[in-house]
C-alpha cells in the first residue's frame, strides 16, 4: 500500500474514527484504526464493536486532489499514537507506505516515522446493513432530537435498557423518549421515509452512541440517511458512516407516566427562571441534597429556595408571567430542572403541576414537539 | 459588618485569594477566605499556611466607587462555595451583611444567600515582614525569571530543597537556579535595591509558590516590590500581597556542574529544532523511554531520532546553521529538551557539548542571561 494524502483531511478523518475507539478493549486490534486505500480514495475506520465510525476521503473533491493512490491496500495503525503523529507532521502532504511485516512508513518533509502496524485482515468486518428500512432527516433536526433527550438516559447499569433512548417510528413520525425513572425527556419529529412500507419501529439506541454521533455530525445542512435493522442503526452523512448497536430488551411503556391534566400552570421567563434555579442549585449541590423548593406566592411571584443545615440558605423571588390554578409547594432535583430547561431552549416556558407528590411537565408554547417531565422529591 | 461592593472586583479578588487556598488542609479555617472591611476598603485573604495571598479592594479607584462600607468588621467564608456564589449573582452590586453567629447575608437583586460563616478571630495572622531587605523588579522580568527556571525544580520529595528555586542576590544581581539533578535552568537579572546595605541573600523559594505567583501577577507594568526575611518572601504589587514561606536547608552548589569549555558547538533554528524534537518525543513517550538521539552528520545536518522495539522508529534530519568541532552522538530526555527550548524562547539557539557522557548547555546569542543544562542519558 502506498498513497499521498492531504494532511488536514487525514487528521479530520482520523479524529472522527478515533471517537469510536475505546481506551480499553478486550479485542486488541480495536486499539487501532484501519486504513483502506482503493481506486476511489482512502477509508478510515474506528470501532469499539458497539459503535463503528467510517470516514471516507475521496481522491478528489470539488476539483481538488485529496489523495493520490500509488498502490492500494490496507493496514491497521495504533489509533491514538497515529493521530498524534499526523497532527505534528511538518508538511501539507503525508506519504504513507506499507512495507513487509506491516511496517508502515509515514513521511512528511524531513520527518519519517516507521510504525509497526497490524494486519488489516484481523480487523472485524462492518455490520451488514442491507435490508433495513431507510429514513432521511435534516442534520439540524437530528442534532436537536439527540440533544433534547439523551441527557435524560440512566447512567446506572441496573436497568441497562434505560441507558438508551427509545425511538418509536410510526408512519414516519418519530417519538424519542429517554428516562432514568426520575425524569423523562420526549421529542417528536417527522422523518422522510424513502420506502413507505408502513412498518413501525421501536428501537433503543445507546445514549453513548448518540453522544458520539453528535460529535461527528458537522455543520452542513445535508440530510442524514438512517437505516434500521434488527440490531443496528446506521447514520449516513457525506463521507461518513456511523453504525451503532441497538440495545436489546423491551423499553418500558412511558406514555402513562405523562399527566394529561393539571391543577397549577406557571408560565415563566425561561432565562430568569433558569438563572434563579442555577443559583439555588449551588447551595443545593454544596449541601449534597441537590434539592430545591418551588413555592407559588402572592402577586404571581414564585419563591425558589434551598436549605442546608451545614451551609446556609438561598431564597430568590421570580415574577411569573402568569400563575393559574391552585397554590403549589414542590421540591425537585436542581440538576434535572436545569437539564430540562436547557433542553427546551425557549424564551418562555410553562410548568404544569398536578400536586406536590405528582410528576410535573415543562413545555414551551413555541414548540409542542418537546416535553420534559420531572418527578418531585418528597420533602414536605 | 456590612458593605456594598462592585461584583466584578469582588470576583477578581476572591479568585486571586482562592489560589492560596488548599483543597485539603489540616487547619479547618483555612478552607475559608477572610474578608476585612475597614474605612480604607475590603481586604480578601486566602492561605494554605505556606502561601498567603491578600487582595485589596479600595473604596475608590480612578474616581470610581468600588466599595461602600456601612459597618466595618471581619468574617471568614467557605472559599470555593463563596467564589461560585458571587459569580452567579444577578446584579452588578453585591451587599454583604454579617449578623449574629457569623450568619452572613449575600444579597444581589432578588437573590439572597444566607451563608454560615466562621469567626475571623480564628484565622491565622499574616507573617510579620518588617525588617527584611527590599528590592524592586519589573513585573515582566519577574515573570520571565520564574518561567525560565521553575519548570526544572524537582517534583520528588526525596530532596525537598530541590523542589524550590535557588535565588542568590549579591549587589542587586539575582541568579536564579533550579535543578532536579537531571537538568538545570539558570537565569540572571538585575534588581533595584532600595536599601543598599550590601547584604547578600541565598534563599530557596518553593516552586509551587512561584507557579501560583505567576497566576496572580497581572499584565500591568508596575514594578513588584520584594521583601526578604529569614523564612519568608513577600511580593507586593498594586492591591496585592503575596507571601511565601522559604525552604529551609542548604541548596547544593551548582556552579561546578556547568561546563566552561566545549568540544562541539551546534547552532540551530530554534523553531525547526523544537518541532523535530517534539515529533521524535511522541515516539519516545509512547515507547516509555522518553529518550531521543542527537547525531551530527555530514553537511551540517543533525539527525534527531528515537526508537522503540514495540512502536517503531522516527528519524528526522535538521539542517544546522553551523556545526563546529568534533562529531557527537548523544541521547537525552525529550521532555527536558522541550522544556529547555521553550524557556529560552529565542529564534536561534546554540548547544555546547563536551562529550557523549558529559552535561551540555543550551544558550542563545540574543540573551546571555539564560542558560539551560541537560545531563545526557547513557544509551551508547
Boltz contact constraints between the chains, C-beta under 6 A:
constraints:
  - contact:
      token1: [A, 81]
      token2: [B, 286]
      max_distance: 6.0
  - contact:
      token1: [A, 84]
      token2: [B, 282]
      max_distance: 6.0
  - contact:
      token1: [A, 85]
      token2: [B, 282]
      max_distance: 6.0
  - contact:
      token1: [A, 88]
      token2: [B, 279]
      max_distance: 6.0
  - contact:
      token1: [A, 110]
      token2: [B, 316]
      max_distance: 6.0
  - contact:
      token1: [A, 110]
      token2: [B, 317]
      max_distance: 6.0
  - contact:
      token1: [A, 111]
      token2: [B, 279]
      max_distance: 6.0
  - contact:
      token1: [A, 111]
      token2: [B, 316]
      max_distance: 6.0
  - contact:
      token1: [A, 112]
      token2: [B, 315]
      max_distance: 6.0
  - contact:
      token1: [A, 113]
      token2: [B, 314]
      max_distance: 6.0
  - contact:
      token1: [A, 114]
      token2: [B, 312]
      max_distance: 6.0
  - contact:
      token1: [A, 114]
      token2: [B, 313]
      max_distance: 6.0
  - contact:
      token1: [A, 115]
      token2: [B, 312]
      max_distance: 6.0
  - contact:
      token1: [A, 116]
      token2: [B, 312]
      max_distance: 6.0
  - contact:
      token1: [A, 279]
      token2: [B, 88]
      max_distance: 6.0
  - contact:
      token1: [A, 279]
      token2: [B, 111]
      max_distance: 6.0
  - contact:
      token1: [A, 282]
      token2: [B, 84]
      max_distance: 6.0
  - contact:
      token1: [A, 282]
      token2: [B, 85]
      max_distance: 6.0
  - contact:
      token1: [A, 286]
      token2: [B, 81]
      max_distance: 6.0
  - contact:
      token1: [A, 312]
      token2: [B, 114]
      max_distance: 6.0
  - contact:
      token1: [A, 312]
      token2: [B, 115]
      max_distance: 6.0
  - contact:
      token1: [A, 312]
      token2: [B, 116]
      max_distance: 6.0
  - contact:
      token1: [A, 313]
      token2: [B, 114]
      max_distance: 6.0
  - contact:
      token1: [A, 314]
      token2: [B, 113]
      max_distance: 6.0
  - contact:
      token1: [A, 315]
      token2: [B, 112]
      max_distance: 6.0
  - contact:
      token1: [A, 316]
      token2: [B, 110]
      max_distance: 6.0
  - contact:
      token1: [A, 316]
      token2: [B, 111]
      max_distance: 6.0
  - contact:
      token1: [A, 317]
      token2: [B, 110]
      max_distance: 6.0
